[in-house]
Amino acid sequence: MAPYGKSFNKIQPGREGFVRGTRFDPFLRRVYPSEPTNPFRVIFRNITRFMSEVSYYETEQAASEYLLLHYGAPVEVLPYSYGPSTSLNYPVRCVIECLDKGLLSPKARGLDLGCSVGRSSFELARTCHQVNGIDASERYIDIANMLKEKGALTYRRKDEGELFTELVARLPRGIDPDRVTFRPGDAMNLPGDLGQFDVVLGANLIDRLADPRKFLQALPGLLRPGGQLILSSPNTWSQHYTPRKNWLGGLQREGAGQTTLRGLIEELSENFVLVRELDLPFLIREHARKFQWSVAQATIWIRKGRY
Ligand SMILES: C[S@@+](CC[C@H](N)C(=O)[O-])C[C@H]1O[C@@H](n2cnc3c(N)ncnc32)[C@H](O)[C@@H]1O
């Protein structure tokens, strides 16, 4: 793991976890004084900022939005009483509304693919003895690991233009962080040493992959017979992430409209039984007066086969 500055190491699990006069910079992956004076640090940050335009998920804005989505208190995300408050806490609801805890043994293993900054992985650890969180973004994995190790970190929420509020993301209560391991990885080319799982979660992942079928084809090998597969997706197909020929749905096929649900059934039915389908709305706050409201389609599947 990348080394972090001395000031960051002052953050202790279980304490307030917030060092005054410092802030976390996801570009540098460390906490530094609120007013940086070292010109080399500023130049380095600008270079990193330029490089990070390659991927939206590598930007500071994205890291901040995902920290807020995963760890923000309701009032920090949505201060308007007339807003869609039932759409908050999406990474938590992906687990509590979809997972059948009754099917899990005390030694259950969970896998959260495209885990981002880690909230669903931590939530899975409430019932799974061991959880692996994997994401293509090393920055997100570093952030998730910081939360695991330090219990809290500061970040900046964009309010308007260049105005920000400093917030603290905290590891939720009642979770044993030692049950969770985060590592970078590609959901379409996973390492062979992962073993098998009782739960696999892919939240808002399939429509961000270049080849979602490659990911789906790896799933039978990742789940034990009887294991639960939870896929949740707003089905926002875009050539920016997925070449059109690889879309699972959202296009005409043989004269009829092919939905993502139909595409998933075609790909998964040989090895999985679809047991439930539900809507999971979620809200991403861009700034104080602009939000993305989406309705993910969650499907829950059970791996076929003998125990
Ligand atoms: C829309 S975000 C969803 C994050 C999180 N699951 C949630 O629901 O908040 C998509 C995530 O997938 C990750 N991702 C994109 N391509 C990936 C890949 N090939 N393998 C693993 N993760 C990937 C991104 O870095 C990002 O964290």
The ligand as an SDF file (V2000), in Angstrom:
LIG
                    3D

 27 29  0  0  0  0  0  0  0  0999 V2000
  -20.6690    3.3600  -11.2210 C   0  0  0  0  0  0  0  0  0  0  0  0
  -19.3540    2.9260  -10.1440 S   0  0  0  0  0  0  0  0  0  0  0  0
  -20.2140    1.9200   -8.9410 C   0  0  0  0  0  0  0  0  0  0  0  0
  -19.4720    1.7820   -7.6670 C   0  0  0  0  0  0  0  0  0  0  0  0
  -20.1890    1.0340   -6.5370 C   0  0  0  0  0  0  0  0  0  0  0  0
  -20.3830   -0.3460   -6.8140 N   0  0  0  0  0  0  0  0  0  0  0  0
  -21.5060    1.6950   -6.2240 C   0  0  0  0  0  0  0  0  0  0  0  0
  -22.5550    1.1120   -6.4870 O   0  0  0  0  0  0  0  0  0  0  0  0
  -21.4750    2.8170   -5.7100 O   0  0  0  0  0  0  0  0  0  0  0  0
  -18.4780    1.7320  -11.1180 C   0  0  0  0  0  0  0  0  0  0  0  0
  -17.2290    1.2130  -10.4210 C   0  0  0  0  0  0  0  0  0  0  0  0
  -16.6990    0.1410  -11.1940 O   0  0  0  0  0  0  0  0  0  0  0  0
  -15.3080    0.2950  -11.2800 C   0  0  0  0  0  0  0  0  0  0  0  0
  -14.8760   -0.3990  -12.4980 N   0  0  0  0  0  0  0  0  0  0  0  0
  -14.9770    0.0040  -13.7740 C   0  0  0  0  0  0  0  0  0  0  0  0
  -14.4730   -0.9300  -14.6120 N   0  0  0  0  0  0  0  0  0  0  0  0
  -14.0630   -1.9510  -13.8240 C   0  0  0  0  0  0  0  0  0  0  0  0
  -13.4470   -3.2120  -14.0750 C   0  0  0  0  0  0  0  0  0  0  0  0
  -13.1460   -3.6160  -15.3170 N   0  0  0  0  0  0  0  0  0  0  0  0
  -13.1500   -4.0120  -13.0320 N   0  0  0  0  0  0  0  0  0  0  0  0
  -13.4310   -3.6280  -11.7680 C   0  0  0  0  0  0  0  0  0  0  0  0
  -13.9980   -2.4480  -11.4650 N   0  0  0  0  0  0  0  0  0  0  0  0
  -14.3130   -1.6190  -12.4720 C   0  0  0  0  0  0  0  0  0  0  0  0
  -15.0740    1.7900  -11.2820 C   0  0  0  0  0  0  0  0  0  0  0  0
  -13.7540    2.1270  -10.8890 O   0  0  0  0  0  0  0  0  0  0  0  0
  -16.1290    2.2410  -10.2970 C   0  0  0  0  0  0  0  0  0  0  0  0
  -15.6530    2.2030   -8.9810 O   0  0  0  0  0  0  0  0  0  0  0  0
  1  2  1  0
  2  3  1  0
  2 10  1  0
  3  4  1  0
  4  5  1  0
  5  6  1  0
  5  7  1  0
  7  8  2  0
  7  9  1  0
 10 11  1  0
 11 12  1  0
 11 26  1  0
 12 13  1  0
 13 14  1  0
 13 24  1  0
 14 15  1  0
 14 23  1  0
 15 16  2  0
 16 17  1  0
 17 18  1  0
 17 23  2  0
 18 19  1  0
 18 20  2  0
 20 21  1  0
 21 22  2  0
 22 23  1  0
 24 25  1  0
 24 26  1  0
 26 27  1  0
M  CHG  2   2   1   9  -1
M  END
$$$$
